């Protein structure tokens, strides 16, 4: 491996950054998204982050909501040192109660009435320094907001003034008399608080003085520059592609940064969509000029999946098999480059980890693993330690909509930019139960019909993700004069802006019936079609 490579500059070192300390709220990511939509770069860390461990200086700090009660034993609390940094602080819901509880533990107590849902906040003008009324500047005398709390401030913290109240919360908004420290009991980040983004803008831009310079063109130039800096002049980089927008954007970015020293590898694992390999090859090689290798691993993958029904085991088998084939290909690529202008060791692996994947590991939630993500966690130890490959994740600070904006800036065609995500384990995790060649073929054909009809109806881009899955239980049907016993196809289509939450797409019922009729008529082995209307949470977008 090449020595002396400088570490890539992080966005928080290049852009004014707001630090969001997360107490485990289900909507913390929405605070981050709101601020980024204002072109203010924001990063989220756990509420337990120690200031001494922070290697950069935020322009301001936001304390999120959370499910705990601030006065309970074991409740999470921030490092007291953040109050001595001298930057503005905004506490939201639990974060507001944290501010008050730190001033005096008697300031917070259970309320007499829960306050969940919509309510109106009265904005109050308070005497004091100029900053005191800045949080609600330009918002008038009342605001329609969304509340979600039982605990409340029962006393006004010393040196604070009241800047907002509701019928149930006398101290719905507070501000420190002499320091730019604020607390609000409502949630400005949710769509149910229509002008909440204006509150966040007042805090980040007017109070924190953060520049609104988080724009894709600047980020692309920054990223390309630092990929070149990291990789150097000789090293080779390999990365997996799947035909989805994330891996395509990564491939196009790497091509722009280091040319043919980037090697895209498409592993045909036998559980891809219909004609996937041909379409990916045409797009990446012919239209984007990317150096692409296709590995036919279908028989290997399906052989190892035989008899396996447990979802996590499926994912791990696919992940490990993928790496087996990838390791072999890395050696071939390195040898093929010998005695060419691109000669050099394969030293880096690039992957399209996105910020929602990172958030799952950073958020203050110590829950059991829901599923093993094909991108999170980086490379297996044997690749990192044995071959010495280093990981590059150029999209890890971005949400899906930001990746799409990134792709447009890089000149990737719109139909590919808007293509729905496809999981690394492919159709295997869209089959409930054992994966067999017959079941893959059925799910693949049903999916092709479903997606084709959605596109024909002109509604494909209204959905964040759609696919047809297969339940390996069978149901009785009647076709012609005969009784059949066939598989159940599960249609899934959701809307989402960030993939942290999702809602089922509301189809025209006539279209759903036509889709069902075509699948049953044209896909042998299917007797029934259902539509999954589960939101995320509690469900996940994929079946397994």
N, C-alpha and C positions, 0 to 999 in steps of 0.2 A: 504494500500500500504506500501511496505517496505520503511523505511527511510534511509537516508544517502548514497544513491547510487551515486557513482561518475559519472560525465558526461563522455561519451565515448570520447576518444582521437580522434581528427579529423586527416585525412591524412596529412593536412598541418603542423601538429605538429610532425608527424613521418617521413615525407619525405621532402627533399628540394623541394620548391614550387615556381613556377613562377606565379605572379599575372597578370591576363589579365583584364584590365579595358575596358569595352565595351561601345562604342558610338553608338550602334545600327546597326552595319554592318550586312549584310546577311551572311557574311563569318567568323564572329568572332569565331564561334564554330570550324571552320576548323583550326584556329591557335592553339586552345586547343588540337584538335585531332593530329595535326602534332607533337606537343611537347610530347604528351603522347606516340605516336608511337616511339619516341626516348627514352622512359622510363624516361621522365622528368615529374613529376607531376605538373599539372597546374590547377588553379582555376580561374573562371570568376566571376567578380562582376560588378555592374553598374559603369559607369564612374563618377557618383556623389558620390561614396563612400568616406566617410571622413576618413582620415588616423587615426585620434584619435579613431575611432570605430573599427579599425583593431586590433584583439587580437593576431596576429601572425606576423612574420617577413618574407617577401618574399625575395628570392634570387635575383630577378629582376622583373621589371614591364614592361608590354607591353601595349601601348595605341592602340586600334583597329581603323579600319576605321569607317566611319559613313556617313549617307546621308545628314547631315546638312552642312552649310557653317560656318566656324569658326568665321567669322566676323559678322554674323547676330545677331540681338537682340534675346535673348532667346536661342542661341546655347549652347549646353552642354560644360562644361569645367571641368577639373580635379581639385581636391583640390591642391592648390599650395604647400602644405606641402610635397607632394610626391617627390618634387625636392630636399628636404633637408634630405631625408632618407639615402642617400649615396649609394644606390644600382643602378646598371645599368638600363637604361630606353631605350626602343625602341618604336618609334612612327611609325605606319603604315598608310599611306594615310592621313586620317583626323588626326590621331595621330601625324603624322609628321607636319602637318599644325598647330596643337595645340602647339607643341614645338616652332615653329617659331613665331606664333601669340603672345605667351606669352612673348617672347623676345622683340617684337615690333609689334604693331597691323598693321603696314604698310607692314610687310613682306609677307602677304598673300593677293591675289586678284584673281578675275576671270581671267582665261586664255583667250588667243585670239582664241585658238582652243581646242576643247575637246580632251581628250586622253583616249579613251576606246578601250580595246582589246589588241592584242599583239604588242609589240615593243621590240627593243633591247636597253639595258642599257650598257653604256660604264663605266667600273670601273676605277676609278682614284686613283692613289697613292698620298696621301697627306703627307706633312711634319707635324711633331708634335710628341706627346707622342706615346708610343708603341701601346696603345689601338686603336688609330685612324683608322688603316687599318684592324683591326681584324674582322669586320663584314663580309667583302668579302674575307677573307683569303682563298686561295685555289680555287677560282672561276675564275681565269684567267682575261682576259681583257674585255670580253663582256658577257652579260647574256640575254637570251630570257625571257621576263617577261610579266605579265598581268597588264595593267593599267585600272583604272576606276575612272577618276576624271575630273573635269572642273576647279575648283580652283587650284591654284599652288603657290609655293613660288616664289615671284618676287624679293626678296632681300635675301641675305645670312644673317642669324642671327649673331649678334655679338658673337665672340669667337667660331664660328663654321667654319669648312672647308668642301669643296665639296669632296665627295668620289664616286659619281656616277652622270651621266647625260644622258639625251635622247635628241633626236632632238627637242622635244617640251618643255622639262623640264631641265633647266640648273642646277637646284638643286634637282635632283631625289634622291640623297642620301647625307646626311650630318652627320657630327660627331663633337662633342664638342672637343675643343683642349685639355682640361685638365680633363674632366669628361667623364665617359663611358655612354654618352647620344647620341643616334643615331636617325635619321629619314630617312625613305624611302618612296617614293611616290607610289611604286608599291605594289602588293599583293603577298607576298611569300607563303601564305598559300594555294593558289589554284593550281590545277593540271596544269593549263595553264602556270604556272611559274615552269618549270621542275626541276630547282635546288633550288627552294625556300626553301625547307626543310633544305638545307645546310646552308642557311643564318640564319634560326631560330636556327639550332644547334650551329652555331658559337656564336650566342648571348647567348643562354641558357647555353651551356656547357663550351665554351671557355672563354666567357666574364663574365658571372654570376657565373661560377664555380659550377653550379648545378650538383649534383650527378645523374647519370642515374640509379636509383634504384627503380623506380616505376614498379615492377614486380608482377605478380599475386600471386606467392607462398608467398611472403612476405606480400602482402595485405591480403591474406586469413588468415594467422597466426595472423596478427594484428587484423583482424575483429573478428575472433573466440574468441580471448583473451578478447576483449572488450565487446562482447555480454555477455560472462560469468560474466564479471565485472559489467555490467549494470543490468542484470537480477537477479544476486545473486543466492543463493543456494535453494530457495524454490518456487519462483514465477513461475506461468504457463504463457505460451505465446501461443496466437492463431494467425493464419494467413490463408488467403485465397489462394487456389491454383486453377489453371485453366487448367493445362496441358501444358502451354507455358514455354519457357525456363526461363523467369524471376522468376516466382513463384516457379518453380522446383528448381532452384539454391538456392533461399532463403530457401526453405524447407530443402534441403540437408545441407545447411550451419547451420541452426538452429538445425537440428538433430545432427550434428557434435559437436555443441557448448553445447547443454543442454539436448540431448537425448530425452526421452519420455515426458519431460515437455513441449515440443513443440507439439502443436496440429494443424495439417493441416486440413482445412475445405474446402470441395468442395461443393459449392451450385449449384445444378442443377436448373438453372433458366428457363429451357424450350427453351432456344435459343442458345444451344451449338451445336458443330459440331456432325456429325454422330458418334455414339458409343463413344463419348468423355468420359463419366463417367467411362465406363468399362475400357477404355485404361488408363486413369489417375490412376484408382484404381490399375490396374495391375502393372504399372510402379512404383508408389510411395510406395505401400504397399509391393508388392512381390519382386521387384528388389532393391529398395532403403531403405526398412525397416522403412518407415516413418509412424507415428501415424496419420491415416486419418479417418475423419468422412465425410460421404456424406449426405447432406440434400436435400430431394426432395421438391423443391419449385416451380416446373413448373406451377402448376395450379394457385398458388398465383401470380406469375409474369405475366403470360399471362392474368389473370383476370384483373389486375391493368392496363395493357397496352391496353385493349380493347378500341377502339375508338380514341386512341391517335396517332397523325400524326406528331407533331412538334418534331424535333430531340432532342433539349435540354430537353424538357419535358420527352421524353422517357428515356434519360440518368438519369435524376433525379429520376424518378419513380424506375428504376432498382437499382440505388444506394441506395435509401432509403429502398426499400424492402430487398435488400441484408443485410443492417444493422439490420433491424427488425429481420431477421432470425438468423443473427450472434449473436446478443445480447442474444437471447434465448439459442443458443448453448453454449455461454460462461458460462452461469449459469449452464447448464447441465454438462459441462466439470468440472467445479469447484466442483460441488456436487459429481460427480463420483470419483474424486480424493481423497475425504475425506477417512481417515483411510487407506490410501495406502502410500508407500514410497514417492510418488510424490505429497502428499497433499500440497496444497498452493493455494493462490488466483490467478485468472487470472488477471494479472496486465499489460500485454503488448500485443500490436497488431503489427504484423510485416507485411510490404508490400514491393513490389518490385519496388518502385520509381527509375527511372533511371535519369542520368544526363541531357539528353535532356529535360525531364519534368521540371527539376530544372531551366535549362537555360531559358525556356519560361517565368519564373517568375522573373529571375534575369536580363535579358537583358534590355538594355535601350530602350524599346519600350512600349509606353503607348497606346497600341491598344486595341480594343474591344476583348472580349473573342471569340475565334474561336469555341471552343467546351470545354465542361467540361471534363477534363481527369479523368478517373476512379481511378488514383493513386494520382494525385496532390491535395494538400490541406489537406491531412491527414484525420482523422476521423471526423464524424459529432460531433458537440458540445455536444450532449447528451451522446455520448460514452466517450468523453474526460472528460467532467465535471461530468456527472451523475455517470458513472461506474468508473471513475478515471483511465481509460486505458491510457497508455503511448505508444507513437509511436516509433518503431524501423524501420529504413530504411537502411539496410546494403549495398544496391547497389546504393545509391543515388549519389555516386561520379563516377559511371561507365557509359560508353557507351555500346550499345548492343554488339559490337564485343568484348569488354572487359568482359562482362558478360559471353559470350560464352567461352572465354579463362578460366574464373573463373570456369565454369561448367566442363570443361575438367579436370582441376586440381582436382576437387572434385570427379572425377570418374563417371560423368554422361554420359550415352551412347551417341555416336555421333549423331544418328538420332534424339534424343531428344534435344541435344545442338543446332542443326541446324533447329529445328522446327520453322515454321513461327509464328510470334506473332498472338495472338487472343485477341480481345478487351474484357474488362470486361463486357460491355453490350451485347457482343456476336452478334448473327445474327440479333438482333433487329436493330442495326445501319447499317446493310447491306441490310435492306429492306426499300426502300423509300416509306414512307406512313405508314398506320396502320399495326401493327403486329398481325397476326392471326395464329392459329395452322396450317391451310392449307398453308399459305405463308411461314411459317418457314420450313415446311416439303419440300416444293418445293425448297427453297433456299439451304437447307441442302443437299438434294440429288444432286442438280446441282453442289454444291461445292465439294462433294465427288467425282463425276466424273471428274471434272476439276483437282483437286489435284492428283487423282490417275493417270491420263493420263500424267500430268507433271512429276510425279515420274517415270512412265514407260519410258518416253522419256529421263530420266537421266539429267534433267535440273532443278530440284527442288532447288538445292543448289546454282544455278546461280541467284536466285531471293531472295530478302529480304522478300517479302510478296506476297501472292497470295490468291485470294478467288473469289467466285461467289456471286454476290449480286442480288437483285430482284427489279425491277421497277414495282410498283403496277398499273401503266398504262397498258393498254392492246393494242395489235396490232393484225391485221388480218393476218391469215395464211391459207394455204391450205394443208390439209392432206388427202391423198386418193382422193376421189371425193367430200370431204366435206370442207366447209368453217369453220375455227375455229377462236376463239377470245381469245388469251392467253396472259400470262404475258411475260415480257421482262427480260431475264437474262443478267446481266452486269458482264463480266469477268474483273478482275483487277489483274495485276501482275506488280510489280515494282522492280527496283534495287536501293539499297541505302547502304551506309556504316554506316550511323549515324541516319537515320530516320528524320533528320532535313530537308533534301531535298531528292527527289526521282525522278527517270525517269522511264517511261514505259518500260517493258521488250520487246525486239524485237523478237517476235516469228517467227518461220518458218510458213509461211502462210498455208501450207498444214496441219500442226498440228492443227492450229486454226480451220480450216474447219472441221477436224475430231472431235475435241472437241465439236464444235457447233452441228454437226450432231448427236452425241451421246446424248447430253443433250435434244435436241428437240425430238428425238426418244424415249428416256427412261424416261423423266420426264413429267408426265401428267400435263397439264395446262400451258405449255410453248410453245409459237409460234415463238419466235425470240431470238437470242443471239447476243450481241454486245461486243466489246472489248474497254475498256476505255484507251485512250492514253494520258491522262492529266498528266503533271508533277506536282510535289509539290516543291515550289508554282507554279501556283496559286491554284491548287487543294489540297485536303488532301488525305491521303492514303485511309482512310475509306470513305464510301459514305456519312455518317452523323456524 
